[in-house]
Amino acid sequence: MVKMKFDILSPDLLEKYSETISEAALQCYEQLQDSELSTDSFSFYTSVAAVFSSRIEGEAIELDSYVKHKRFGIEFSPDYTQKIDDLYTAYLYAKSNLCTQEHIETAHRIITTHILPGHTQGKVRTGNMYVTTSDGRIEYVAASPYLVETEMDKFYADLKKLVAPRSP
């Protein structure tokens, strides 16, 4: 297996962020509330994220059906809900655990419970993954582990633009 370094943001950046974020932005953030549809055991927004992430990956599930399944316990065929349930569980796990290598591997095992064979769950992919169209043409190639670094670099660059000090 290829070993790769996973860098976490430096705590030094928190001070810089705290200096540049406006009080108005913090107040807006503090006023955020969960959806009225959410309960102690059900998060509407986590369901939305899980459904739409799954749809990007080709799963054919509707948000309305999944909300009925998660919030009201309406049963559907396990093939229809299992993968999205795994993603929902992984999102909740990630939300309540620090970002460490061990926790990332655990979240990956949860997400892939009904997708990958057991021996590949929680493991970093070392080869390319291809997304093809219905007629067999390659539509997208995910280059691992290089894609992670590229996406993270872009994320950090965008983040810097958002929190950069603005002149009055």
N, C-alpha and C positions, 0 to 999 in steps of 0.2 A: 504494500500500500504506500502511496506517495504521502510523505509528511509535508504539511504546509503550515506556515505560521499564520495564526489568526490574531490580528492586533485589535485590541479594544481601545476605544477612545481614552486618551489620557485624562486623568482627573484634573489636570491643569487647565483643560479647556472649559471646565465648568465655571471657573472664575471669570474667564474671558466672556463666556456666554452670559453670565450674570451681570456683567458690566454693560453689555450691549442690548440685552432684551429690555423692551420698554415695559413700564408698569402697566400700561393699558393692555398690552399683549398678555401679560401674566393674569390680569383680572379677567380677560376673556377666557383664558384657559381654565381658570378656577370656576367659572360659571358653567362649564360644560356639564351636561347631565346625560345619563343614560336614557334610552328610549322608554316611553311609557309601557311598551310591550315587554320590557325586561322584568325579570323577577329575581329572587335570590338564587334560583337554580337555572336561570336561562338568560343569556345575553343576546339581545336582538342584533347588536352591531357585530358581535363575534359570529353570529349565524350568517349575516350578510357577507362578511369577509370570507367565511368558509365556502359559502355557495358560489360566490363570484370567482374566487381562486380556483375552485373545482371546475367551474364552467370554462375558465381559461385553459385548463388542462384537458378539456374534452368531455367532462361528465355532464350528462343531460339531466339536470335537476332544476326545478323552479324554486325560487325563494319562498313563495307562498306555501308550497308543499313542505319544504324543510322547516319553516316556522311552525306549521301545524304539527309536524313530527316532534320537534324539540320542545315546544311550549305546551302543547296539549296532549302529547303522547299518542297521537294518531299513528297507527302502524302502516308502514309501507313495506314493500319487498326489501329484504336486507341488501340486495344488490343495488338498490336505488339510494340507500342512505348510509351504508357502512363507511365508505371512503370519506364522505363529508363529515360524518360523526368523528372519524379519526382526526381529521384536520381541525375540527372544532375543539376536540380534546387537547390537541397539540398547541393550539392558540392559547387556551386557558393555562396550560402548563407553562408556556413561554412567558405569559403575562405574570405568573407568580414565582418565577425562578430567575436568578441572576444569569446573565449570558456567560456561560463557561463552556469549555469544550465538552465536558460531561453532559451538561444540560442540552447542548445542541444535539449531541448524539441521541439522547433520550427522546427529544422532540422529534427527531428524524425517525426513530423506531416507532413512535406513536403514529406519525403521519403515514408511514409506509406499511402499517400492519396488514392491510388488505390489498396492497399493491405489489410489494416485493417479497421474494423469499426471505425467510428468517436470517440467513447468513449474510445478507446484504443490507439488512435494516441497521441504521445507525452508523453506516460506513460512508466515507467520502468517495464519491464517484471519481474514477481516474480516467475514464474514457469519454468520448463525445456521446451526446444523446441527440437524436435526430427527431424532428417533428415533420411529418410528411402530410401532404394533401391527400384527398381521397383518391386521386389518380396516381399516387406514388411519388410525386415530385417532392424533393426536400424543400421545406418551407423555412426551417430554422435549425441552426446547429448550436447547441449549448456546449462550449468548450470548458471543461472542468479541469483543474481548479482555477484557470485563468479568468473565467467569467466573474467569479466572486470578487476578485481584486478590481476588475474594471468597473463593475457595478458599484462597489464600495467607494472607489475613487470618485466616480461621478456623484454619488450621494453626498460625499463630504464636500465636494466643490459646490454643489447646489446649496448645501447647508451653510457654507461660509458666506455665500451671497445673501442668504436670508438674514443672517445675524450680524453681518458687517455693519459697523457704525455708519450711520447716515449723517450727512452734513445738514445743519439746520437751514 
